[in-house]
Amino acid sequence: MQNLTYSLSPKAHSERIKLSYRPASNNPLDLYVLMDLTWTMKDDRETLVKLGYELATTLKNLTSNYRLGFGSFADKQEMPMITPELKMNPCAKAGQVCEPTYGFRHHLHLTEDAKRFVKSVKESKITGNLDNLEGGLDALMQVLVCSQEIGWKKEARKVVILVTDGFMHFAGDGLLAGITRKNDKKCHLSADGEYLGSLIYDYPSLEEIYRELMKRKISVIFAVTEDVVPTYRELSGLMKEMSQVEILSEDSSNILELIEKSYDRFIKRTQFSDNSPDFIKIEYKTDCGGQFPTLRKRNYCNDVELGKTVEFYIDVTLTDYPKDGIYTHKIRIDESALNEYMEIEVEIQKPCTCSEELDVNDENGRFQCNNNGFMHCGMCQCDAAWTGTSCTCPTDPTNATTTEAIENFCRRPYDLSKPDDLGPVCSNRGTCECGHCFCFPGFEGTFCECPECDVDCDLRKADCICGQCVCKYGWSGNRCNCEDSLDGCIGPTGEICSDRGYCECGECVCDEPYVGKFCEIGSETENKICTFYEACVTCLIEENTKTGKCGNVSEICGKAEKLEKFTTVFVKDELDIENRCLARVENEYGIPCDHYFTYQMVAHMENYLLIQVNVCEPLNYMAVIGFVSLATFFLGLLLICIIWGCIRAKDKREYARFMADQENSYMEHSPIYRDPIGRFVVPKAVNRKQSNPFL
């Protein structure tokens, strides 16, 4: 969306707006297949099932972002559209069983899943009706107005392909079935997708369909068989901005080619419309990207190449003052098929009401108009031979030097190759006096076409050309305040931005992933400046620690100092992590020690580098040995204590268990013990008999 603001008056010339449009090739696509499923379309349905996956492939070749939806229609379930006795099985005369007649049925919400689309078409059922006229417009109206149920995406290019082999019922045909209520252009779908208003509302008119297509920016393709093509072409001609007609084969086998061809036409067509009121006239002119040698009055272009910019010139003219007294209006210019628009806020200059009586002989009034006219309502009304704000410009009727001709000297041609195509007087930014423009504050130029230069534009460093700073030699930048010098981009290594970027306005703009003032830092361990100064700093550290391994310090550090003067400071404090470099130096014991150094440019001294070195202290080996020994002793003692404690705890547990067993135990004979003494007992009965035999 773009917003513009313009001021208009009836006496001013048209305001011209340049609109550039470039069609894209990969817009999101919502395609809804609306199919006639009466008995004669049985083969076409089966073909669509077979071609379902190929349809998804075809759409994928057109755009990577597409969705598919599906719905079917037949007709109203009332005489004379159907036969009452065949209402439940309208295919009975053909000896077949089919679905009872229905008006419109929404089967599938727009989806990216091609399998669901194929399944939905496959599960749909054939029905029938009596006449050869179908309720396609009923169904199409529901597809248009049921945005939420269908699932139309606001940003997508929305297309309905209506597939049928029959004619259509129009508004008024519902009277034949006793349906008198006008179509209300509202959604009447049930939760199952069934159209509930089929027997309540009449068929919609073509005008109502056309208005909904324009309002909702939905295009329709009528895919019809050859015998009904002439009728549908007449229908499409009444709404040609939003519809096309394609010839469908008898079994719909060419539907893929049909969709591909129609979609190609849609995306290569652009058309604009507006909601301007009656008193504001809007004209569109374009050459359709070079298709015509001159501008033509038209608001559309066909066969526009994808990726090519097409320019439309929109002339906005105020023809009269608004009768309602509202002087601010918003005009919306829409692209017919996409959710793209431009909004123009128009401020109308209010008329100057004046009740002053005209006095042609008023000397003071004529004096104010240089005696070449008279003052009326604060404006000079010039005599026949004069023109201009103060009547100072003579006209020559013999040379046709009229007021309009003089004003034309103050009007800039829109295109220098077309001098007759003139713009507004002084670009509506000044007044025209005798063929010369006197610009309002803030504007300049022959036709007041240029804004004055910004105060930040230094005329010592730039030339002001039509409101823009054009830098003089040696300067650059938006305000020409950047001197074309590379000094600020040359680092200590002598390279411009370390050969990892470019210099802009005295500062380095680094390539990815390099950072730093001179783009010297490539990673945590890679730094060009660190590498450059490492040898010198290492040598200085060795000299400072008196290891004596460096050699000639002046020779080693002199190479670096030729490119950049620097000084070195040894510090004991920890250095900042930023710009920190590592220098590893062996101490007198041959053990490596990590030293760190940082670098920074001294602000008050040009080309001067400060290097801070943090020298690591040598290790106290005796202290280390003592610490390790002491730590080992205490760790061993701790380990012995832990083991002793564990043994004590285990013994304690075993002793407690033994004592518990002793308390709970009792004496028993061993199962394998046998008493050595044998004992026998004589039964009492036997003993009594032996003692008294007479008993």
Secondary structure, DSSP 4 states (H G I P E B T S, - for coil): -EEEEEEE-TTSPPEEEEEEE---S---EEEEEEEE-SGGGHHHHHHHHHTHHHHHHHHHHH-SSEEEEEEEE---SSTTTS-GGGSS-TTGGGT---PPP-SEEEEEEEES-HHHHHHHHHH------SSSEE-HHHHHHHHHH-HHHHT--TTSEEEEEEEESSEE--TTGGGGGT--BPP-----B-TTSBBTTTTTBPPPPHHHHHHHHHHHTEEEEEEEEGGGHHHHHHHHHTTTTTEEEEEEPTT-TTHHHHHHHHHHHHHT-EEEEE---TTEEEEEEE-TTTTSSS-EE-SEESSPPTT--EEEEEEEEE-S--TT---EEEEEEEESSSS-EEEEEEEEPPP----PPP-TT-HHHHHHTTTSEEEETTEEEE-TTEESTTS-EE--GGGT--HHHHHHTTEEEEETTEEEEEEEEGGGSEEEETTEEEEPTTEESTTS-EEPPPTT--TTTEEEETTEEEEPTTEESTTS-EE---GGGB-TTSSBGGGSEEEETTEEEEPTT-BSTTS-B-SSS-BHHHHHHHHHHHHHHHHHTT---S--HHHHHHHHHHHSEEEEEEE-SPPPSTTEEEEEEE-TTS-EEEEEEEEEE-TTSTTEEEEEEEPPPPP-HHHHHHHHHHHHHHHHHHHHHHHHHHHHHHHHHHHHHHHHHHHH------TT---SS------HHHHHHHH-TT-
